[in-house]
């Protein structure tokens, strides 16, 4: 099995592109945000703990995610491939993912970095907030905080994978199909 990682700031289009890519290449799309929202909706211990962080615009701590990710990797081993969306978000998570993929004989094929300017991220966030039931999409202050956290904590993960020659920058501006075609051409 191979893994593609969709990487970028909040509102850069990772979820949308993950769904399109999944349909086109037959890889399973795994959004850690969707898994966490499901856990929250089902009032699991993980979901309730994660919700505290999400409401503040912070990242969910690594220890809450590691077990969830390993369980998902094990469940997906029979799949053609896996598209990770929303993980890893920190250098320790990137280390964990590399350790887990090695442990389970899985290869990271590419890290697809969706490059979108700040102003566009906010516009997309406001638009998504109008139609979303996500608690982190309703408050512009939380949106800005999430983008700040991305720049401080998550963006260095892109460099982590650049050094390993796995990262491809994708211009995330344009029509959804246009961006999807850029991604397909890069893999």
C-alpha positions, 0 to 999 in steps of 0.5 A, a space after each residue: 500500500 502507498 500513502 499520499 499526504 494532502 498537506 496545506 493550511 486550513 481551507 486550502 482544499 484538502 478535503 475536497 481534493 482528497 475526495 476527488 483524488 480518491 474517486 479518480 485513483 481508487 485510494 481510500 480518503 482518510 480525513 483525520 478531521 472527519 474521524 475526530 468529528 465522528 468520535 465527537 458526535 459519538 461522544 467517545 472519550 477521544 472525541 470529547 477530549 479532542 473537542 476541547 482543543 478544536 473549540 480553541 483553534 488548537 491542534 489535537 495533541 499527538 497522543 490522542 492521534 497516534 493510536 487512531 492513525 495506527 488503527 486506521 493504517 491497519 484497517 486500510 492495509 488491504 486497500 490500493 492506497 490511502 490519502 491522508 488529509 489532516 495528518 501529520 500536522 507536527 514534526 513529532 506526528 511526521 516522525 510517528 507516521 514514518 515509524 508506523 509506515 515502516 513498521 507496517 510495510 507501507 510507503 509514503 509516495 508523495 506529499 501534495 502541498 496545496 499552496 493558497 494565499 492567506 486572503 483566499 484561505 479566509 474567503 474560503 473559510 467564511 464561505 464554508 462556515 455558512 454551510 458547515 456544522 463544524 464548530 471550527 468554521 463559525 468564528 473568524 477569530 478561530 479561523 485566523 487562529 487555525 491559520 496561525 497555528 498552521 504557520 507556526 506548527 504545521 508548515 515545518 512538516 512540509 520542510 520535513 518531507 521536502 528534505 526527504 524529496 517527497 513534497 510536490 507544491 500544487 497551486 491551490 488557486 483556481 477551479 476545483 477541477 483545475 486544481 484536481 488536474 494539477 494534483 493528478 499530473 504531479 503523481 
